[in-house]
Amino acid sequence: RSLVGSEMCIRDSNMKVENWTPVARLSLGKSHVLRSSLFINGSWSNSQKKKRMPVVNPAIKEVIHTVPAATAEDVELAISAAKSAFPIWSNYPVQKRADVLKAIADKLTERREELATVEVLDNGKPYNEAIMDVDDTATCFRYYADEAIKLEQRQNSKINVDNDQVGVSLRYEPIGVCGLIIPWNYPLLMAAWKVAPCLAAGCTCILKPSELTPLSALELASIAHSVGVPKGVFNVVTGYGVDAGEPLSTHPEVEKVAFTGSVATGSKVMEKAAKTIKKVSLELGGKSPMIVFPDADIDQTVDWALCGIYLNQGQICSATSRLIIHESVKDAVINKMKEKAQKIKMGNGLSPDVLLGPVVNDTQFNKIKKYIETGVNEGAKLFCGGLPEDEELKKGYFIKPTIFTDVQPNMTIWQEEIFGPVLCVKSFKTKEEAIQLANDTKYGLAASVMTQSKDIAQDTAKQLRTGIVWINCSQPTFVQAPWGGMKQSGSGRELGPWGLENFLEIKQITSWEDQSQKSWGWYNKL
């Protein structure tokens, strides 16, 4: 399909025809209309209070669509629907449940180009990255379809309790109604990381996407509905955090909340959920280091360092945004990085060859701009980057690939998560110093180690206080492997079988099996 074509119009089902909104010369496929309603109990509807919120394309700073701004009343309806559907879905034949997940994956693959375009529209990321996101989303649903079958094979498994009089077995049962709150940096993929294992476990859910990037979540609801997910099993409410997200954290009939986002908001989610003792899993922020030892391959290091900070405009919780590099190779690495960073093509994510799109909105743009100003004011050297001079780029929320050198550990840009295309560089002399610098942070999501020595790599990885360590790479992520962090980077793990366990309760079933002695006999003499 052509990504640039004739002007199309997006219609809000609750607006008059004359209020259709033109989207700047995009093609989303034949007769494609973006969703404009909440998805609750298998039906599309406006919010109870008829409130709406804008969707802004960050490449052009223009409102391209509107969606409902749900409130507690809408969330109540979604929770009620999910509660009613839980007995049906939790008892659904496991093979049929797996087949539904695979059907979702097939539809995602079938519509990958349209979905990638939608993702670019409200997030801004380059189209090729969005294509990879859609493919990974489909992979996630297929993986958890298989995990559902494996889970069924583990049911009623026996455990040895060193007592021949009893038999003990285990069952894994779905938690119940779940609230899933996702961020704006990987809208469709982050939805999959939660929705796929949730449905595979037999839970029902309410998905609350970020108010900044709600479009692909509604497309996912449309796909789920089209392949026969029973009504009420999967609901989507679009809205602001305080109006639509908070009720999921406080409602007594929501058994679990899974949240990805900032530390500040995650802390509030945990606090609200604690009042009803909900299960909570959190995937929060990061300030991940990349340690470069003197024997590291220079070209390999440069490429992975660029990937680690500039993919998705640096809006990645695991971005390796602190480059801790041995003093003997520092100049060679950062000079090559600067040369390549200045060649990265910026622009609308739907334009060919673009490798860096805009950041997501004005708030994020101003936040990153402020961090750059703070870095300069605190004495760091702006080695390259900053704000663009190009007038076309000024029409969107663009930040150039930025590198700071001469950064000290007490500086704001070294300590705080910037969540943008900004890299901070500091040199080290000894391995011990490098590890100390890497661990000196409140975060503990990920880290990267660049060296040709397996012994140094493994020993360093062992000492790093992070949930993920990449050796001679940065950012590769696989649905089969656990994802999550230590310290303030969150609690629990997503992906792999651990992601499924987030949505399960373990039940012990103990049977008395000694036929020669019918009971313990404590009260036989009474």
Beta strands, then each sheet from edge to edge (+ up, - down):
strand 1: 8-10
strand 2: 21-23
strand 3: 38-40
strand 4: 43-45
strand 5: 52-57
strand 6: 62-68
strand 7: 157-159
strand 8: 166-174
strand 9: 177-181
strand 10: 204-208
strand 11: 234-236
strand 12: 256-260
strand 13: 279-283
strand 14: 289-292
strand 15: 322-326
strand 16: 381-386
strand 17: 400-405
strand 18: 422-428
strand 19: 443-444
strand 20: 446-450
strand 21: 468-471
strand 22: 486-487
strand 23: 490-491
strand 24: 504-512
sheet 1: 1+ 2-
sheet 2: 3+ 4-
sheet 3: 5+ 6-
sheet 4: 7+ 8- 24+
sheet 5: 11+ 10+ 9+ 12+ 13+ 23-
sheet 6: 16+ 17- 18- 15- 14- 20- 21-
sheet 7: 19+ 22-
end
